[in-house]
Amino acid sequence: MNNYETVFIVTPVLSDAQVQEVADKFQGVITENGGQIVNKESWGLRKLAYPIQKKTTGFYFLVEFTGEGSLVNTLETQYRRDERVIRFLTFKQDKYAVEYSEKRRAKLSNKQEE
């Protein structure tokens, strides 16, 4: 099992319920194909660095998960098929990235407790 991190941007013309439906869909793709979600974050509506498909904002989502390499291919195929996703990036985490992610999650949870 490898550790992966994926970030995807959803088009801003959707309602909050539709945006959450898109996020749930891709989390379901991960779990249905033998992956386990380690962490998920919704970064909300943010400005894009440059216009994509004449849009200047998008809803950002981060999902950290573990799984086999074939899961990434399946996930990215689903991203390409869904017209609501305007950009995505998935990469394999090395041991240093996994360690950093754990520290970042611990730091965020400490801030939320305060």
N, C-alpha and C positions, 0 to 999 in steps of 0.2 A: 504494500500500500504506500502510495506517494502522497505528499501534501501538496495541495494546489490552492491558488487564490485566483478568483475571477472577479472582475469589475465589469459591469455593463450599464449602459445609459439607455433609459427609456424615453421615448418622445414625450414632450411636455403637454401635448394637446389632450391627454387622457385625464379622466377624473381620478381622485385618490383611490377609489375602489378598484378601478381598472389597472392602475399602476401596481397596487398590491397584488392583484390577480396575476400580473406578469411575473412579479418577483416569486410568488408562490409556485407558479408553473415551473420555473427553472430550478427552484429548490426541489420540487418533486422529481424533475428529470434526474437530478443528482442522486436522490435517495432510491428511486426506482431502479437505477442501474448499478446498485451495489456500493454507492458512496455514502459517506457519513459527513454531515455538516458539522463543522467545528465551531464556526462563528458566522454570523450574518449581521450586516449593518446597512441601514438605509441612511444615506448621506443627504437625502432630500433634493430639492430643486437647486441646481447650481448653474452658473454661467459657463458656457463652453469657451474654450480658448479660441476657437474659430468656428464659423457657421458650418453646420453639417445638415445637408438636405434643407437649406434655408431656415434652419432653426438655430437659435442662439443660446437656448437653455435646455436642460434635460434632468431627469431624475436619476441619480447615481445610486448603485447598489454594490456592495462588496460581500462576497461569500467565500469563506475559507472552508475547504473540505478535503477529505482523504478519499482515495479511490485508485482504481487501475488506470493505466494510460488510455485504454479504449473509451473510458468514460468522458474524457476531454473531447475526443472526436465526436461523440454523440451529443454532448452539450453544445459544442460550437456549431454543429449542424442545425440544432434547434434554434440557436441564436440567429443564424442566417435565414432560416425559414420564417421567423417572426418579424413582420414589418414594423412592429412597435419598438424594436431594439435598433438604435441607430449606431451604436459602437459597442464593442466588447473586447476584453483582453483577458486571457487565461495564461497563467504561468506556473511552473513547478517550483516549489520552494525548496531551497537547500536547508541544511540544518541551522544556518545562521538566520535565515529569514523566518524559520519556524520559531526560533528563540526570540527574535525581535517581536514577532506577532504576539507571542505569549506575554511578553513584557508590556506591550502596548495595551492589550486587553486588560491586564491587571491594573495598569495605570488608569485606564478609563473607568473601570469598575470602582476604584478607590475615589475618583472624582465624583462619581454618581452617588456614592454613599455619603459624601460630605454635605 
